[in-house]
């Protein structure tokens, strides 16, 4: 029998926080440097979960392995660091969801592939650090998702077990990481799913269209 949910772990970008506006701004600043017009947010939002690689690919047409990619990546990260919490906000309904989890005694934490250089300041500025049971960044453990190590580390930090934990994310690698770590997984269909993502085929345990739906599922499990 599956244990009652005691810990909800969230991916950060595209699941807990809408960071796409600030990520897109960094990419558009790079375009401006090159005399290019800014791209609309809706054009860049789908690749926001893929960080520098995804945004540079769409904004500048460069990919890892290209001669100038590493310089572009370094510049993108510097631009993003300078303004990483200007427009980033919790998704609509997420604050109420977190508050309800806390009120019901369910702890929550963050597991992201975003490196600590950016995760720490962002979480701090959003006022989430003291509330989270754990914050695991992409460089906290030797491996990033879809490897299970970050989730296993988070559960150890929070004092929970895999059967009593769930992981909520908006990318296939989140489901893969959760499955490998032994947790149940919930797909955030409101997140940065990418082009033509077939989320039904990812194998998650549940799909939510908005954060509030998570509460009903947690209460039933």
C-alpha positions, 0 to 999 in steps of 0.5 A: 500500500502506498504511503500517505504523501508527506513531501511534495518536491517541485521542479523550479522553472516552469513548475513552481516559478514562471521564470520565462520572462527573465530568461527570455529577457537575457536572450533578447539582450543578446539579440539586441547586442547583435542588432536583432529585434527581440523575440516575443515571450511566447516564442521563447517560453516553450524552451525555458526549461532547457535553460541556456541551450534552449534559449540560445538555440531559438534566439541565436540559432547556436547549439553546443559544439558551435564555435562560439557557443560557449562564449554565448552561453557565458554571456547569457548566464551573466545577463541572466544573473544580473536580472534573474528576479525582475519578472519571475513569479510563482505561477498563479495559484501556487502560493495558495497551494504551498500554503495549503500544503503547509497547513495540512502538515505536508512539507515541500521542497525544490529539485531543479537542474538550475545551478546553485549560482542562480537557484539560491538568489532566486529562491531567496528573493521570492521568499521561499528559502525558509519555507522549503524543506530542501532546495537541491540545485543541478550542481548539488549532487554529482548528477543532474536529472534525469538521474535520481541522485538529486531527488534522493538527496532531497528526500534524505534532507527532508527526512522522507521516503520515496513512497511518501514523496511525489515529484512535480515537473514539466519535463520528461526528465522530471518523470524519468528522475522521479521514476528512477528515485521511486517517487510518484510523479505529477506532470505540470501541464501549465509549464514549459512543455516544449513544442508538441510534447506528448505528455500522455506518453511520459508515464507520469502518475497524474497530470495537472492543468493548474497548481490547485489541482495538485491539492486534490490529488495529494489529499487522495493519496 
